Amino acid sequence: MKREAHTLTFIDLFAGVGGITEGFCKALLPKDWGLQPVLLVDHDADAITTFKRNRPSVPYLWADIGKLDEKTLRKNALLNGGAELDFLVGGPPCQGFSALTANRSDRIINDPRNRLMKEFLRFVGLLKPIFVLIENVPNAASYAKGKFIVEIREELEKMGYSSNMQVVIAHDYGVPQLRKRLLIAAVQNKYAADVPLDFPPLRYKKLPFAKDILEEVALDDFGTILTPYISVEDAIGDLPRIEAGQEATGYAAAPFTDYQASRRQRAKILCNHVARSHGEDFLIKINKIEEGSSNKDLPKNSRFDRKRDQEYFSQAYGRLHRDGIAQTITAHFLNPGSGRFLHYESNRAITVREAARFQSFDDDFVFYGKMDTQQKHVGNAVPPLLAKVFAEHFGERVLAAKRKRQSNA
């Protein structure tokens, strides 16, 4: 792959099916500049297959990042000769949280279960990108009373980076979902004066009546008009109504929101809109769950039961409300018992395509493999629209800073 003109470069580690990359590639920077992926890296062969079938021209390396060396990575990314990398992005998984304590004397980042975060930081030191963006689960910010994040930022500081962190909510940036993520942004100290690390301003705000807001406005702290959040129906209401065990491969209606139209813009057929089958007893029970309600709202003799003296958490077997906002899409959304994943009208779990809509993937991005594999890839992805907002916000600053340094050279 050749380096495109008027682009900033980025590498996406732990890329999965490429949610961050999708967003970065859609980012629009001043003077018709954009961002170009020079390499994605992951160890999930199924995720790589899905991404390559959708974006065959983008280089993707199958590798265990713990065994990957700088020379191999630079060669695959065409960064030979010490070429500068603009962005290093990724969401390294961490499994060590459950055992963390605030009183540990050893460094939490050295916990073997957190080795992937340490490997990500290793490549920050080797590649020395201008800008770093790390994505993780929100509770990473509070584990061990914040020591984990303090250690990450200390490591970045040792390598010559200034950093900032924040837990963001995806729906504040146009993603129709109550998804919280921890983001850590860092920039080389030599660029820090020209690349402020304040996070993008909110773009969306919840208003009380999702369908009666044409005359209402919401303002941020600076008086900027904010757009109302995108409701469940605004996101998926144009998709064909299907019941458990059914599939639809064509659109039955025209889009009636800008969000729907944007997701359908390049799609010629409808893919992944397949409803998982449910048993008769299951269907009888969920038929009693009203829109916006859940298992806990049913009479006790009608609820889904767990073991004696145990109850499902409040969102279990929850039915979406068309005027509400989707809950966090997890890697288990095909199981209604794992969250609020029942369709607001049909008696079934949401489909992979509906979940992908809530994650802000375009309809032309097709998910491959078994349904369980598809749901894992959708649920584990970073929402592309969230990544796009951050790519534009910080990309514009990095571009301006590079131009300034070049003009002063």
Secondary structure, DSSP 8 states (H G I E B T S, - for coil): ----TTEEEEEEES-TTTHHHHHHHH--BGGGBEEEEEEEEES-HHHHHHHHHH-TTS-EEE--GGG--HHHHHHHTT-GGG----EEEE------GGG--TT-SS-GGGSGGGHHHHHHHHHHHHH--SEEEEEE-GGGGTGGGGHHHHHHHHHHHHTTEEEEEEEEEGGGGT-SEE-EEEEEEEEEGGGGGGS--------EE--S-TTS-TT--EE-TTS-EEEE---HHHHHTTS----TT-B--S-SS---SHHHHHHHTT-SS--S-B-----HHHHHHHTTS-TT--GGGS-GGGS---STT----TTTT-B--TTS-EE---TTTTSGGGSS-B-SSSSSB--HHHHHHHTT--TT----S-HHHHHHHHHHS--HHHHHHHHHHHHHHHHHHHHHHHHH-
